[in-house]
Amino acid sequence: MATKLLALACIRNESDGNLSPRPHYPSMPKYPKGVSAEETANVESSMSKAKAAYSVMGMTCSACAGSVEKAIKRLPGIHDAVVDVLNNRALVFFYPSFVNEETIRETIEDVGFQATLIQDETSDKSTQLCRIGINGMTCTTCSTTVEKALQAIPGVQNARVALATEAAEVHYDPKILNYNQILAAIEDTGYEATLISTGEDMSKIHLQVDGIRTDHSMRMIENSLQALPGVHGIGVDSGVHKIAISYKPDMTGPRNFMKAIESTGSGRFKARIIPEGGGGRENLKQEEIKQYYRSFLWSLVFTIPLFLTSMVFMYIPGIKRGLDTKIVNMLTTGEIIRWVLSTPVQFIIGRRFYTGSYKALRHGSANLDVLISLGTNAAYFYSMYSVLRAATSPHFEATLLTLDEDGNVISEEEIDSRLIQRNDVIKIIPGAKVASDGYVLWGQSHVNESMITGEARPVAKRKGYTVIGGTVNENGVLHIKATRVGSESALAQIVRLVESAQMAKAPVQKFADRISKYFVPLVIILSFSTWLAWFLAGKFHSYPESWIPSSMDSFQLALQFGISVMVIACPCALGLATPTAVMVGTGVGASQGVLIKGGQALESAHKVNCIVFDKTGTLTVGKPVVVSTKLLKNMVLRDFYEVVAATEVNSEHPLAKAIVEYAKKFREDEDNPLWPEAHDFISITGHGVKATVHNKEIMVGNKSLMLDNNIDIPPDAEEMLGETEGMAQTGILVSIDGELTGVLAISDPLKPGAHEVISILKSMQVRSIMVTGDNWGTAKSIANEVGIENVIAEAKPEQKAEKVKELQALGYTVAMVGDGINDSPALVAADVGMAIGAGTDIAIEAADIVLMKSNLEDVITAIDLSRKTFSRIRLNYIWALGYNLLGIPIAAGALFPTTGFRLPPWIAGAAMAASSVSVVCCSLLLKNYKRPKKLNNLEIREICWKNSKSICYFEGTF
């Protein structure tokens, strides 16, 4: 265990060949003895570094890696060396004039490890991800068994198996193994494995080809498909005329394949999509559900008569007499009927439990199938023993449009939505679902995006607006251009995100995993011990013979107690306590527009007691606008904004975009203006920009930028800046050829309800802090408006992250809420990173929770949902542990000496099933989650605010 913990120190870093620098050792000389540091500096400046990667075998812990790293760094000419014990790799940066690759390799071997130089290591992709569906898992012991088997495979870097989603995510080294070997390893553990996806940007489709008579025809089709651009691989099943095609969706698509097939045989061949394509996994799941349902119905056919003959007919005198009719000795008609009815249920309908038990035991593990098989077989063969003893003793559709060069519709064609390709133009009629992600080319309408955002209010759409696949068009007709289809769509990505979240285990689940590991062996020991204790007690007459029912002897009584213990014990309830609650909690969060990336984020969120807010785009709308302009020199305002816009158009900053948008108003070609060319453009992070336009040096930025460039700021400009900042606006200064020329005031209004959100957080005992890169005046003014007392302004990205770490050092569990690239370091550093859905992709990737609706109140929803989920997890644990602690002693006969009460095996079995069902139902009650009522008023106010700004369409009254 210690070795594994030490190995975790080797964290991967893609920027350095997937090896992470670990600065835990004293720095070694980078130059030979006798060479001064000054000479080395000259050498380093005149020479380029080389890089070499080695496979180092024999390392078992971080101490080994440290020995190798120290030895390499002592060599002359070594710039840096990083050793990864987890993947047996070493990456060395060196100066070839002082040392060569062979010397480095020999040095590693001198330390005591085998080293091999890896050619072109850095050019190869060293990590691959594949997702695999796993059928047959029934409890956490199953998922743990598969997970351990995967982690034991050489080349597997990380593996996670989730019982809830019946899937595994495996990170592996493609140079060592491939996904087929991973699939084989899973199947060796006794479970069925199906590849869902790999990390490659590939799509896969399965086609059925009709009209083929010979293998030659199949080869012709295969060659035609292989010649298409973007086709990566083709699998052919000649026997059933099926073709599986892997392809790059940005180069080709299913319609191209179908046309190629049909043209190969002059129209004789016809191709159609078969379910193994995009919906293969769903079809398998549906087939599995049908199979279980059929098994259930067949079990009812036998079990209902069995129940009636056992529990009902015995109280009807006429029927009872017939059932009690003796056939051979004490063997009755009723016992024969019950034996006949129970045998198919035990061995035919229940054969999957035997299969699962055999596979688990073959690999040295005991899962729930083992427990069920032992319990039911013990009961069955005990009953059979009793019988023998008695015998020997007295679709959607999509409309594809074809356009001419002028954008006019030439033709319409109805196609299967699975055939949509990137850049297709699709017609969406009222009431229809949007077929794929894209943007509107023509038309106006309102689209219900509640399935993505949780907002039932229709969203206005017109030319240029984006639409999301799966949402519903309300009224008008839209022509959209598909940009992301299939697995690339927003809906598919959200589904993957939620599945990944449900796969990631919460730390609290480790408690249940540790118990489950030893539970089955312990139950078997307890069951045997119970039987032995009661058997010996009966053998030596330690209890009165009157305790023994007339229908059995002391051996049978002892055996019944042992069977009851085995049947009633249930590790499932304990194993299901956390994953079911996490699965429901993350699913409910997604329906509320709050995407939670796994159990770790969910668990951390319920502990949050301090939130750090970014300002622009988080507390404010994030769409700043120019509200006033003051010129300090005599010039035409149009000319002033022309040079300013020409400079700022090269910047991606929100304030720069606001200035460019405002400048368009002074141009006749407002929609697509052509600005003068800017030379020598420079962006100075946190200060502004400078460039040369019309042979004039233009600088646009804050006060610091001007002072750093020795530009005087007159008193009236200082006064304007003060007034601007006092009104929570941002002041921007403009200089032309070294003279301050103008002052711009830019306003970014607060988001509706921001003040109320901060107030509610205070009532929840959560502290709020604002950290922004804006100036102090504006930052303090905004903070005063929302009610935040602690403010940090003019902060760079690394300073935001440092502030988060300071708060963590003070004992706070910190959440960071942001939307920009500059917030990403703080989002990663925080215990819980929350990204605004309208923010940058980098911020969303770095965050643990994504607020899809970009509403501040969803911060409260995320924390409240997390708290509710974890209170449900605690309740599940209390029930699961309490059930076993109470049920096992009762089944073992603890109450029998005093009350005469005992649990027959069939009642114990029902109680065992009820425990798991109760835990699942307890988790499912989370589906009724309602966000705090105090947020409802905020939602109504936000709708009114949006209407007043003409941002959102609203119809009806409230």
WODAUR-V25104 format. One line per field, one symbol per residue. ss: DSSP state (2 for helix, 1 for strand, 0 for the rest). psi: psi as a letter, one per 20 degrees, with the letter a starting at -180 (. if undefined). A space follows every 50 residues. Layout:
ss->???
psi->???
This chain:
ss->02222220000002220000000000000000000022222222220001 11111110000222222222222000011111110000111111000000 22222222222001111100000000011111111000022222222222 20000111111100001111110000002222222222000111111100 00111111110000222222222222000011111110000111111000 00022222222222000001111000000222222222222222222222 22222222222222202222222001110011222222222222222220 22222222222200000222222222222222222222222200001111 11100000111111112220000011110000100011111100111102 22200000111000011000011000011111110222022222222222 22200000222222222222222222222222222222200000222000 00022222222222222200222222222222222222222001110022 22222000011110222221000011111110000022222222222200 00022222222222220000000000011111110001111110011111 10222222000000222222222222000111111100111111111001 00022222222220001111100002222222222200011100002222 22222222200001111100222222222001111100002222220011 10000022222222222222222222222222222222222000022220 00002222222222222222222222220000022222222222222200 00000000
psi->ghghghhihnpqohilkkpppnliqqqrpjqqqiprhghghhghhiqqqr pqpqooqipirhhghgggggggiiqqjpgqpppohhjlqpppprohhhqr hhggghgghhhjqppppppkgiiqoipqpqppppqipirhhghhgggghg hippiphqpppphgilqqppproiihrrhhhgghhghhijqppppgqriq mqrqqpqppqjphrhhghhggghghhiqqiphqpppnhgjlqpppproii harhhhghghghhgklihppqqpqiichkghhggghhgghghgghgghhh hhhghggghhhghijogghhgghjppgodjprghhgghgghhghgghghj hhhgghgghghhjkroahhgggggghhggghgghggghhhhiq.qrqqop qpqahjjqpgrqpprphiiprpjqppporpiqqphrqaqphqrqappokh hgiipipqpppapiqqqppirppgfrpqoqpphprciiqgghhgghgggh gihpqqhhhhghhgghhigghgggghgghgggghghhhhjliqqiihpqh jrahghgghgggggghhhpoighghigghgggggghggghhjjoopmrhg hgghhiipjpppprfpifhrhjmqqphqpopiqorphghghghghhgiii qjqhhghgggghhhijqhmhgmqoqqppqlpppopigbqqrpplkpoppo bahhgghhjkpporhhhggggghghhjkqpppqpqpljpphrpqpppoqq qpjgghghghhghjkpqpqppqirrgggghggghhikphopprkprghhg hhgghghhhjjqoppporirhiigghhhhqhopopphjaqhgghhhqhpp nhikphiiggggggggggghhhgghgggggghghhggghghikhighhij pqoqhhhhghhghhgghhgghghhihhjpprphiighhgghhggghghjk hqpppar.
